[in-house]
Protein backbone atom coordinates (compact mmCIF):
# COMPACT_ATOMS: atom_id res chain seq x y z
CA UNK A 1 0.00 0.00 0.00
CA UNK A 2 1.35 3.38 -1.01
CA UNK A 3 -0.49 5.53 1.49
CA UNK A 4 1.78 6.51 4.40
CA UNK A 5 -0.69 6.37 7.28
CA UNK A 6 1.67 7.86 9.84
CA UNK A 7 2.27 10.94 7.67
CA UNK A 8 -1.45 11.31 7.07
CA UNK A 9 -1.99 11.22 10.82
CA UNK A 10 0.58 13.96 11.35
CA UNK A 11 -1.04 16.18 8.70
CA UNK A 12 -4.45 15.59 10.20
CA UNK A 13 -3.11 16.41 13.67
CA UNK A 14 -1.55 19.61 12.32
CA UNK A 15 -4.85 20.59 10.77
CA UNK A 16 -6.76 19.83 13.93
CA UNK A 17 -4.31 21.81 16.06
CA UNK A 18 -4.04 24.82 13.78
CA UNK A 19 -7.31 25.17 11.96
CA UNK A 20 -10.18 23.46 13.74
CA UNK A 21 -12.60 25.87 15.40
CA UNK A 22 -14.07 25.21 18.82
CA UNK A 23 -17.57 23.73 18.57
CA UNK A 24 -19.91 23.41 21.50
CA UNK A 25 -21.55 20.07 22.24
CA UNK A 26 -25.01 21.42 21.32
CA UNK A 27 -24.12 22.60 17.83
CA UNK A 28 -24.84 20.51 14.74
CA UNK A 29 -21.84 20.79 12.42
CA UNK A 30 -21.44 20.26 8.68
CA UNK A 31 -17.90 20.27 7.27
CA UNK A 32 -17.48 21.54 3.72
CA UNK A 33 -14.36 20.42 1.80
CA UNK A 34 -13.72 22.14 -1.56
CA UNK A 35 -12.52 19.88 -4.39
CA UNK A 36 -11.84 22.52 -7.02
CA UNK A 37 -9.59 22.67 -10.07
CA UNK A 38 -7.45 19.89 -11.48
CA UNK A 39 -7.18 16.83 -9.24
CA UNK A 40 -3.55 16.39 -8.23
CA UNK A 41 -1.90 14.47 -5.45
CA UNK A 42 -1.45 17.48 -3.19
CA UNK A 43 -5.21 17.66 -2.65
CA UNK A 44 -5.58 14.05 -1.43
CA UNK A 45 -4.13 14.61 2.10
CA UNK A 46 -6.22 17.79 2.30
CA UNK A 47 -9.47 15.88 1.71
CA UNK A 48 -8.40 13.13 4.12
CA UNK A 49 -7.70 15.76 6.79
CA UNK A 50 -11.10 17.37 6.23
CA UNK A 51 -12.84 14.07 6.80
CA UNK A 52 -10.70 13.42 9.90
CA UNK A 53 -11.60 16.86 11.28
CA UNK A 54 -15.28 16.13 10.73
CA UNK A 55 -14.98 12.90 12.72
CA UNK A 56 -13.11 14.69 15.52
CA UNK A 57 -15.85 17.34 15.74
CA UNK A 58 -18.63 14.79 15.72
CA UNK A 59 -19.99 16.44 12.57
CA UNK A 60 -23.35 15.42 11.14
CA UNK A 61 -22.02 15.36 7.57
CA UNK A 62 -19.14 16.10 5.24
CA UNK A 63 -19.93 17.86 1.95
CA UNK A 64 -17.43 17.62 -0.90
CA UNK A 65 -17.99 20.73 -3.02
CA UNK A 66 -16.85 19.37 -6.40
CA UNK A 67 -15.98 21.53 -9.38
CA UNK A 68 -13.29 19.82 -11.42
CA UNK A 69 -12.43 18.73 -14.98
CA UNK A 70 -10.58 15.71 -13.55
CA UNK A 71 -6.91 14.95 -13.11
CA UNK A 72 -4.78 12.18 -11.62
CA UNK A 73 -6.49 8.84 -11.10
CA UNK A 74 -4.21 7.84 -8.22
CA UNK A 75 -5.10 11.05 -6.38
CA UNK A 76 -8.80 10.28 -6.84
CA UNK A 77 -8.22 6.73 -5.58
CA UNK A 78 -6.74 8.03 -2.35
CA UNK A 79 -9.73 10.30 -1.81
CA UNK A 80 -12.07 7.40 -2.55
CA UNK A 81 -10.37 5.35 0.17
CA UNK A 82 -10.62 8.24 2.65
CA UNK A 83 -14.35 8.56 1.88
CA UNK A 84 -14.92 4.81 2.23
CA UNK A 85 -13.23 4.78 5.66
CA UNK A 86 -15.15 7.79 6.95
CA UNK A 87 -17.33 7.38 10.04
CA UNK A 88 -19.23 10.51 9.02
CA UNK A 89 -21.71 10.52 6.09
CA UNK A 90 -20.06 12.06 3.02
CA UNK A 91 -22.16 13.82 0.39
CA UNK A 92 -20.98 15.07 -3.00
CA UNK A 93 -22.26 18.41 -4.27
CA UNK A 94 -21.51 18.63 -7.99
CA UNK A 95 -21.26 22.37 -8.47
CA UNK A 96 -21.11 22.81 -12.28
CA UNK A 97 -19.08 19.71 -13.27
CA UNK A 98 -17.50 16.51 -11.98
CA UNK A 99 -15.70 14.97 -14.91
CA UNK A 100 -13.19 12.13 -15.13
CA UNK A 101 -11.48 11.70 -11.71
CA UNK A 102 -14.11 14.08 -10.27
CA UNK A 103 -16.84 11.61 -11.25
CA UNK A 104 -14.98 8.84 -9.39
CA UNK A 105 -14.82 10.96 -6.24
CA UNK A 106 -18.53 11.84 -6.50
CA UNK A 107 -19.55 8.19 -6.99
CA UNK A 108 -17.63 7.25 -3.83
CA UNK A 109 -19.85 9.50 -1.70
CA UNK A 110 -22.93 8.24 0.14
CA UNK A 111 -25.14 10.39 -2.08
CA UNK A 112 -24.67 12.79 -4.97
CA UNK A 113 -26.52 16.09 -5.29
CA UNK A 114 -26.16 18.35 -8.31
CA UNK A 115 -26.83 22.01 -8.97
CA UNK A 116 -29.05 22.79 -11.99
CA UNK A 117 -27.08 22.70 -15.24
CA UNK A 118 -24.20 20.69 -13.77
CA UNK A 119 -22.82 17.49 -15.32
CA UNK A 120 -20.99 14.32 -14.36
CA UNK A 121 -19.08 11.67 -16.37
CA UNK A 122 -16.57 11.68 -19.25
CA UNK A 123 -14.10 9.58 -17.29
CA UNK A 124 -12.05 7.71 -19.87
CA UNK A 125 -8.31 7.86 -19.05
CA UNK A 126 -6.16 9.56 -21.68
CA UNK A 127 -2.47 9.66 -22.57
CA UNK A 128 -0.21 12.71 -22.60
CA UNK A 129 -1.16 13.25 -26.26
CA UNK A 130 -4.86 13.37 -25.39
CA UNK A 131 -5.54 9.92 -26.82
CA UNK A 132 -7.36 7.07 -25.10
CA UNK A 133 -5.12 5.18 -22.70
CA UNK A 134 -4.19 1.50 -23.29
CA UNK A 135 -6.85 -1.13 -22.56
CA UNK A 136 -5.09 -2.22 -19.37
CA UNK A 137 -5.62 1.20 -17.79
CA UNK A 138 -9.14 1.56 -19.22
CA UNK A 139 -10.06 -1.86 -17.83
CA UNK A 140 -8.78 -0.89 -14.38
CA UNK A 141 -10.84 2.30 -14.47
CA UNK A 142 -13.96 0.38 -15.56
CA UNK A 143 -13.47 -1.91 -12.57
CA UNK A 144 -13.11 1.06 -10.19
CA UNK A 145 -16.30 2.71 -11.45
CA UNK A 146 -18.24 -0.57 -11.49
CA UNK A 147 -17.28 -1.28 -7.87
CA UNK A 148 -18.31 2.22 -6.77
CA UNK A 149 -21.66 1.88 -8.53
CA UNK A 150 -22.32 -1.54 -7.00
CA UNK A 151 -21.53 -0.17 -3.54
CA UNK A 152 -24.23 2.49 -3.99
CA UNK A 153 -26.74 0.09 -5.56
CA UNK A 154 -26.57 1.73 -9.01
CA UNK A 155 -26.57 0.08 -12.41
CA UNK A 156 -22.85 -0.70 -12.94
CA UNK A 157 -23.20 -0.17 -16.69
CA UNK A 158 -23.96 3.51 -16.12
CA UNK A 159 -20.64 3.96 -14.34
CA UNK A 160 -18.72 1.83 -16.85
CA UNK A 161 -20.11 3.77 -19.81
CA UNK A 162 -18.58 6.93 -18.31
CA UNK A 163 -15.18 5.26 -18.78
CA UNK A 164 -15.52 3.23 -21.98
CA UNK A 165 -17.35 4.49 -25.06
CA UNK A 166 -17.78 0.92 -26.32
CA UNK A 167 -20.47 0.26 -23.67
CA UNK A 168 -23.95 1.06 -24.98
CA UNK A 169 -27.11 1.40 -22.85
CA UNK A 170 -30.47 1.50 -24.59
CA UNK A 171 -32.10 4.88 -24.28
CA UNK A 172 -29.11 6.35 -22.47
CA UNK A 173 -25.96 6.27 -24.57
CA UNK A 174 -25.05 4.67 -27.88
CA UNK A 175 -21.85 2.80 -28.69
CA UNK A 176 -18.91 5.06 -29.55
CA UNK A 177 -19.87 7.85 -27.12
CA UNK A 178 -18.88 8.38 -23.50
CA UNK A 179 -21.63 8.89 -20.99
CA UNK A 180 -21.86 12.39 -19.50
CA UNK A 181 -25.05 13.12 -17.59
CA UNK A 182 -26.69 16.46 -16.94
CA UNK A 183 -28.13 17.08 -13.49
CA UNK A 184 -31.64 16.21 -14.66
CA UNK A 185 -30.48 13.03 -16.40
CA UNK A 186 -28.44 11.97 -13.38
CA UNK A 187 -31.50 12.35 -11.12
CA UNK A 188 -33.76 10.46 -13.55
CA UNK A 189 -31.26 7.57 -13.69
CA UNK A 190 -30.84 7.67 -9.86
CA UNK A 191 -27.11 8.42 -10.18
CA UNK A 192 -27.83 11.62 -8.26
CA UNK A 193 -30.26 11.90 -5.36
CA UNK A 194 -31.59 15.27 -6.46
CA UNK A 195 -31.05 18.79 -7.78
CA UNK A 196 -30.35 21.49 -5.19
CA UNK A 197 -29.74 25.23 -5.29
CA UNK A 198 -26.14 25.27 -4.11
CA UNK A 199 -24.79 24.45 -0.67
CA UNK A 200 -27.70 26.07 1.18
CA UNK A 201 -30.14 24.00 -0.86
CA UNK A 202 -28.23 20.83 -0.01
CA UNK A 203 -28.36 21.57 3.73
CA UNK A 204 -32.09 22.13 3.45
CA UNK A 205 -32.49 18.84 1.59
CA UNK A 206 -30.53 17.05 4.35
CA UNK A 207 -32.60 18.77 7.08
CA UNK A 208 -29.44 20.52 8.31
CA UNK A 209 -30.36 24.13 7.51
CA UNK A 210 -29.48 25.35 11.00
CA UNK A 211 -26.14 23.54 11.17
CA UNK A 212 -22.87 25.31 11.81
CA UNK A 213 -20.76 25.20 8.64
CA UNK A 214 -17.00 24.66 8.92
CA UNK A 215 -14.98 25.28 5.75
CA UNK A 216 -11.74 23.30 5.58
CA UNK A 217 -8.77 25.21 4.17
CA UNK A 218 -5.17 24.32 3.43
CA UNK A 219 -2.90 24.47 6.49
CA UNK A 220 0.77 25.46 6.41
CA UNK A 221 2.01 21.85 6.24
CA UNK A 222 -0.09 21.08 3.18
CA UNK A 223 0.98 24.33 1.53
CA UNK A 224 4.66 23.43 2.07
CA UNK A 225 4.13 19.91 0.72
CA UNK A 226 2.26 21.15 -2.35
CA UNK A 227 4.99 23.73 -2.96
CA UNK A 228 7.82 21.17 -2.71
CA UNK A 229 5.99 18.72 -4.98
CA UNK A 230 5.06 21.36 -7.56
CA UNK A 231 6.26 20.49 -11.10
CA UNK A 232 8.30 23.72 -11.17
CA UNK A 233 10.00 23.10 -7.82
CA UNK A 234 10.70 19.36 -8.14
CA UNK A 235 13.31 19.82 -10.91
CA UNK A 236 15.18 22.35 -8.77
CA UNK A 237 15.27 20.00 -5.79
CA UNK A 238 16.42 17.14 -8.01
CA UNK A 239 19.09 19.30 -9.62
CA UNK A 240 20.48 20.56 -6.32
CA UNK A 241 20.39 17.06 -4.87
CA UNK A 242 22.14 15.39 -7.79
CA UNK A 243 24.72 18.18 -8.17
CA UNK A 244 25.57 17.95 -4.49
CA UNK A 245 26.03 14.19 -4.68
CA UNK A 246 28.11 14.37 -7.88
CA UNK A 247 30.42 16.96 -6.29
CA UNK A 248 30.62 14.87 -3.11
CA UNK A 249 31.60 11.74 -5.03
CA UNK A 250 34.46 13.64 -6.67
CA UNK A 251 35.81 14.99 -3.37
CA UNK A 252 37.54 12.93 -0.67
CA UNK A 253 35.42 13.87 2.36
CA UNK A 254 31.79 14.60 3.18
CA UNK A 255 31.11 18.33 3.22
CA UNK A 256 28.70 21.15 2.37
CA UNK A 257 27.91 19.88 -1.14
CA UNK A 258 26.91 16.46 0.17
CA UNK A 259 24.84 17.88 3.01
CA UNK A 260 23.02 20.22 0.62
CA UNK A 261 22.39 17.37 -1.80
CA UNK A 262 20.98 15.11 0.90
CA UNK A 263 18.72 17.89 2.23
CA UNK A 264 17.40 18.67 -1.26
CA UNK A 265 16.68 15.01 -1.99
CA UNK A 266 15.13 14.70 1.48
CA UNK A 267 12.74 17.56 0.68
CA UNK A 268 11.92 15.98 -2.68
CA UNK A 269 11.28 12.48 -1.34
CA UNK A 270 9.60 13.72 1.84
CA UNK A 271 7.00 15.75 -0.07
CA UNK A 272 6.39 12.93 -2.56
CA UNK A 273 6.08 10.40 0.26
CA UNK A 274 3.41 12.51 1.95
CA UNK A 275 1.34 12.97 -1.21
CA UNK A 276 1.65 9.28 -2.00
CA UNK A 277 3.90 9.25 -5.07
CA UNK A 278 6.85 7.71 -3.26
CA UNK A 279 6.41 4.34 -1.56
CA UNK A 280 8.60 1.78 0.17
CA UNK A 281 10.10 0.67 -3.14
CA UNK A 282 11.48 4.14 -3.77
CA UNK A 283 12.65 4.50 -0.16
CA UNK A 284 14.58 1.21 -0.41
CA UNK A 285 16.17 2.25 -3.71
CA UNK A 286 17.13 5.60 -2.22
CA UNK A 287 18.63 3.91 0.85
CA UNK A 288 20.71 1.57 -1.34
CA UNK A 289 21.89 4.56 -3.36
CA UNK A 290 22.90 6.52 -0.27
CA UNK A 291 24.75 3.51 1.18
CA UNK A 292 26.63 3.13 -2.10
CA UNK A 293 27.40 6.85 -1.99
CA UNK A 294 28.84 6.58 1.52
CA UNK A 295 30.99 3.65 0.40
CA UNK A 296 32.24 5.71 -2.53
CA UNK A 297 33.13 8.66 -0.30
CA UNK A 298 34.62 6.96 2.76
CA UNK A 299 35.75 3.49 1.68
CA UNK A 300 36.76 3.63 -1.99
CA UNK A 301 37.22 7.33 -2.88
CA UNK A 302 37.30 8.20 -6.57
CA UNK A 303 34.42 7.51 -8.95
CA UNK A 304 33.91 3.76 -9.42
CA UNK A 305 31.34 0.96 -9.22
CA UNK A 306 29.84 2.21 -5.93
CA UNK A 307 29.42 5.70 -7.40
CA UNK A 308 27.71 4.31 -10.50
CA UNK A 309 25.36 2.21 -8.34
CA UNK A 310 24.58 5.27 -6.20
CA UNK A 311 23.64 7.39 -9.22
CA UNK A 312 21.57 4.59 -10.82
CA UNK A 313 19.64 3.77 -7.63
CA UNK A 314 18.97 7.40 -6.71
CA UNK A 315 17.94 8.22 -10.29
CA UNK A 316 15.59 5.22 -10.42
CA UNK A 317 14.08 6.15 -7.04
CA UNK A 318 13.47 9.75 -8.08
CA UNK A 319 11.89 8.74 -11.41
CA UNK A 320 9.58 6.22 -9.74
CA UNK A 321 8.70 8.83 -7.11
CA UNK A 322 7.38 11.04 -9.89
CA UNK A 323 4.91 8.34 -10.90
CA UNK A 324 1.92 7.07 -8.99
CA UNK A 325 -0.02 3.85 -8.97
CA UNK A 326 -1.89 3.22 -12.23
CA UNK A 327 0.41 5.68 -14.00
CA UNK A 328 -0.76 6.78 -17.46
CA UNK A 329 1.42 7.86 -20.36
CA UNK A 330 0.65 11.43 -19.31
CA UNK A 331 2.18 10.73 -15.89
CA UNK A 332 5.24 9.12 -17.51
CA UNK A 333 5.60 12.08 -19.86
CA UNK A 334 5.32 14.47 -16.90
CA UNK A 335 7.97 12.56 -14.96
CA UNK A 336 10.23 12.54 -18.02
CA UNK A 337 9.77 16.28 -18.40
CA UNK A 338 10.78 16.92 -14.79
CA UNK A 339 13.79 14.64 -15.20
CA UNK A 340 14.78 16.42 -18.43
CA UNK A 341 14.42 19.81 -16.74
CA UNK A 342 16.65 18.64 -13.89
CA UNK A 343 19.25 17.38 -16.38
CA UNK A 344 19.22 20.73 -18.18
CA UNK A 345 19.69 22.62 -14.92
CA UNK A 346 22.61 20.36 -13.93
CA UNK A 347 24.24 20.75 -17.36
CA UNK A 348 23.78 24.53 -17.33
CA UNK A 349 25.22 24.79 -13.80
CA UNK A 350 28.31 22.76 -14.71
CA UNK A 351 28.75 24.86 -17.87
CA UNK A 352 28.49 28.04 -15.78
CA UNK A 353 31.19 26.81 -13.41
CA UNK A 354 33.50 25.93 -16.27
CA UNK A 355 32.97 29.10 -18.31
CA UNK A 356 32.22 31.75 -15.73
CA UNK A 357 34.19 31.04 -12.56
CA UNK A 358 37.65 31.55 -14.16
CA UNK A 359 36.72 35.16 -14.97
CA UNK A 360 35.73 36.00 -11.40
CA UNK A 361 38.75 37.74 -9.90
CA UNK A 362 37.20 37.76 -6.42
CA UNK A 363 37.33 33.99 -6.45
CA UNK A 364 40.92 34.00 -7.67
CA UNK A 365 40.00 31.67 -10.53
CA UNK A 366 39.86 27.92 -10.46
CA UNK A 367 41.31 27.25 -13.91
CA UNK A 368 44.60 28.11 -15.58
CA UNK A 369 43.86 31.01 -17.93
CA UNK A 370 47.13 30.98 -19.92
CA UNK A 371 48.92 28.04 -21.49
CA UNK A 372 52.40 27.10 -20.31
CA UNK A 373 53.59 24.93 -23.16
CA UNK A 374 57.00 23.19 -23.19
CA UNK A 375 57.99 24.92 -26.44
CA UNK A 376 57.58 28.28 -24.69
CA UNK A 377 60.15 27.31 -22.06
CA UNK A 378 57.82 26.10 -19.33
CA UNK A 379 58.84 22.86 -17.63
CA UNK A 380 56.79 21.48 -14.75
CA UNK A 381 59.52 19.20 -13.47
CA UNK A 382 62.25 16.73 -14.37
CA UNK A 383 61.09 13.50 -15.96
CA UNK A 384 62.41 10.66 -13.79
CA UNK A 385 62.25 7.84 -16.28
CA UNK A 386 64.89 6.04 -14.21
CA UNK A 387 62.19 5.30 -11.63
CA UNK A 388 60.03 3.29 -14.03
CA UNK A 389 59.94 -0.32 -12.87
CA UNK A 390 61.12 0.46 -9.32
CA UNK A 391 59.07 -0.85 -6.43
CA UNK A 392 58.17 0.82 -3.18
CA UNK A 393 55.58 1.06 -0.41
CA UNK A 394 52.69 3.51 -0.07
CA UNK A 395 53.26 5.50 3.09
CA UNK A 396 49.92 7.31 2.73
CA UNK A 397 46.61 6.28 1.23
CA UNK A 398 46.59 7.00 -2.51
CA UNK A 399 43.25 8.75 -3.26
CA UNK A 400 44.50 8.43 -6.06
CA UNK A 401 47.34 10.87 -5.25
CA UNK A 402 49.66 10.25 -2.32
CA UNK A 403 53.22 9.45 -1.27
CA UNK A 404 55.30 6.31 -1.62
CA UNK A 405 58.78 5.42 -0.43
CA UNK A 406 61.21 3.93 -2.97
CA UNK A 407 64.42 3.00 -1.28
CA UNK A 408 65.25 6.02 0.89
CA UNK A 409 63.39 8.46 -1.38
CA UNK A 410 59.89 9.81 -0.74
CA UNK A 411 57.97 10.41 -3.95
CA UNK A 412 54.63 12.01 -4.76
CA UNK A 413 52.72 9.66 -7.06
CA UNK A 414 49.32 9.01 -8.61
CA UNK A 415 47.64 5.60 -8.57
CA UNK A 416 46.60 4.19 -11.93
CA UNK A 417 43.79 2.13 -10.37
CA UNK A 418 42.14 4.64 -8.01
CA UNK A 419 42.29 4.11 -4.26
CA UNK A 420 45.30 2.24 -2.83
CA UNK A 421 45.58 1.67 0.92
CA UNK A 422 48.59 2.74 2.99
CA UNK A 423 51.22 0.01 3.29
CA UNK A 424 50.51 -1.54 -0.13
CA UNK A 425 53.50 -2.44 -2.30
CA UNK A 426 53.47 -0.51 -5.57
CA UNK A 427 55.52 -0.24 -8.76
CA UNK A 428 56.21 2.84 -10.92
CA UNK A 429 54.78 2.19 -14.39
CA UNK A 430 55.09 5.65 -15.99
CA UNK A 431 56.96 8.92 -15.52
CA UNK A 432 55.24 11.98 -16.95
CA UNK A 433 57.30 15.01 -15.98
CA UNK A 434 56.57 15.57 -12.26
CA UNK A 435 53.76 13.00 -12.40
CA UNK A 436 54.77 9.45 -11.46
CA UNK A 437 52.12 6.80 -12.01
CA UNK A 438 52.09 3.63 -9.91
CA UNK A 439 50.05 0.47 -9.62
CA UNK A 440 49.79 -2.03 -6.75
CA UNK A 441 51.85 -5.19 -6.92
CA UNK A 442 49.77 -8.35 -6.78
Rosetta blueprint (number, residue, H / E / L):
1 X L
2 X L
3 X L
4 X L
5 X H
6 X H
7 X H
8 X H
9 X H
10 X H
11 X H
12 X H
13 X H
14 X H
15 X H
16 X H
17 X H
18 X H
19 X H
20 X L
21 X L
22 X L
23 X L
24 X L
25 X L
26 X L
27 X L
28 X L
29 X E
30 X E
31 X E
32 X E
33 X E
34 X E
35 X E
36 X E
37 X L
38 X L
39 X E
40 X L
41 X L
42 X H
43 X H
44 X H
45 X H
46 X H
47 X H
48 X H
49 X H
50 X H
51 X H
52 X H
53 X H
54 X H
55 X H
56 X H
57 X H
58 X L
59 X L
60 X L
61 X E
62 X E
63 X E
64 X E
65 X E
66 X E
67 X E
68 X E
69 X L
70 X L
71 X E
72 X L
73 X H
74 X H
75 X H
76 X H
77 X H
78 X H
79 X H
80 X H
81 X H
82 X H
83 X H
84 X H
85 X L
86 X L
87 X L
88 X L
89 X L
90 X E
91 X E
92 X E
93 X E
94 X E
95 X E
96 X E
97 X E
98 X E
99 X E
100 X L
101 X H
102 X H
103 X H
104 X H
105 X H
106 X H
107 X H
108 X H
109 X L
110 X L
111 X E
112 X E
113 X E
114 X E
115 X L
116 X L
117 X L
118 X L
119 X E
120 X E
121 X E
122 X L
123 X L
124 X L
125 X L
126 X E
127 X L
128 X L
129 X L
130 X L
131 X L
132 X E
133 X L
134 X L
135 X H
136 X H
137 X H
138 X H
139 X H
140 X H
141 X H
142 X H
143 X H
144 X H
145 X H
146 X H
147 X H
148 X H
149 X H
150 X H
151 X H
152 X L
153 X L
154 X L
155 X L
156 X H
157 X H
158 X H
159 X H
160 X H
161 X H
162 X H
163 X H
164 X L
165 X L
166 X L
167 X L
168 X L
169 X E
170 X L
171 X L
172 X L
173 X E
174 X L
175 X L
176 X L
177 X L
178 X L
179 X L
180 X E
181 X E
182 X E
183 X H
184 X H
185 X H
186 X H
187 X H
188 X H
189 X L
190 X L
191 X L
192 X L
193 X L
194 X E
195 X E
196 X L
197 X L
198 X H
199 X H
200 X H
201 X H
202 X H
203 X H
204 X H
205 X H
206 X L
207 X L
208 X L
209 X L
210 X L
211 X L
212 X E
213 X E
214 X E
215 X E
216 X E
217 X L
218 X L
219 X L
220 X H
221 X H
222 X H
223 X H
224 X H
225 X H
226 X H
227 X H
228 X H
229 X L
230 X L
231 X H
232 X H
233 X H
234 X H
235 X H
236 X H
237 X H
238 X H
239 X H
240 X H
241 X H
242 X H
243 X H
244 X H
245 X H
246 X H
247 X H
248 X H
249 X H
250 X L
251 X L
252 X L
253 X L
254 X L
255 X L
256 X H
257 X H
258 X H
259 X H
260 X H
261 X H
262 X H
263 X H
264 X H
265 X H
266 X H
267 X H
268 X H
269 X H
270 X H
271 X H
272 X H
273 X H
274 X H
275 X L
276 X L
277 X L
278 X L
279 X L
280 X H
281 X H
282 X H
283 X H
284 X H
285 X H
286 X H
287 X H
288 X H
289 X H
290 X H
291 X H
292 X H
293 X H
294 X H
295 X H
296 X H
297 X H
298 X H
299 X H
300 X L
301 X L
302 X L
303 X L
304 X L
305 X H
306 X H
307 X H
308 X H
309 X H
310 X H
311 X H
312 X H
313 X H
314 X H
315 X H
316 X H
317 X H
318 X H
319 X H
320 X H
321 X H
322 X L
323 X L
324 X L
325 X L
326 X L
327 X L
328 X L
329 X H
330 X H
331 X H
332 X H
333 X H
334 X H
335 X H
336 X H
337 X H
338 X H
339 X H
340 X H
341 X H
342 X H
343 X H
344 X H
345 X H
346 X H
347 X H
348 X H
349 X H
350 X H
351 X H
352 X H
353 X H
354 X H
355 X H
356 X H
357 X H
358 X H
359 X H
360 X L
361 X H
362 X H
363 X H
364 X L
365 X L
366 X L
367 X L
368 X L
369 X L
370 X L
371 X L
372 X L
373 X L
374 X H
375 X H
376 X H
377 X L
378 X L
379 X L
380 X L
381 X L
382 X L
383 X L
384 X L
385 X H
386 X H
387 X H
388 X L
389 X L
390 X L
391 X E
392 X E
393 X E
394 X E
395 X L
396 X L
397 X L
398 X E
399 X L
400 X L
401 X E
402 X E
403 X E
404 X E
405 X E
406 X E
407 X L
408 X L
409 X E
410 X E
411 X E
412 X E
413 X E
414 X E
415 X E
416 X L
417 X L
418 X L
419 X L
420 X E
421 X L
422 X L
423 X L
424 X L
425 X E
426 X E
427 X E
428 X E
429 X E
430 X E
431 X E
432 X E
433 X L
434 X L
435 X E
436 X E
437 X E
438 X E
439 X E
440 X E
441 X L
442 X L
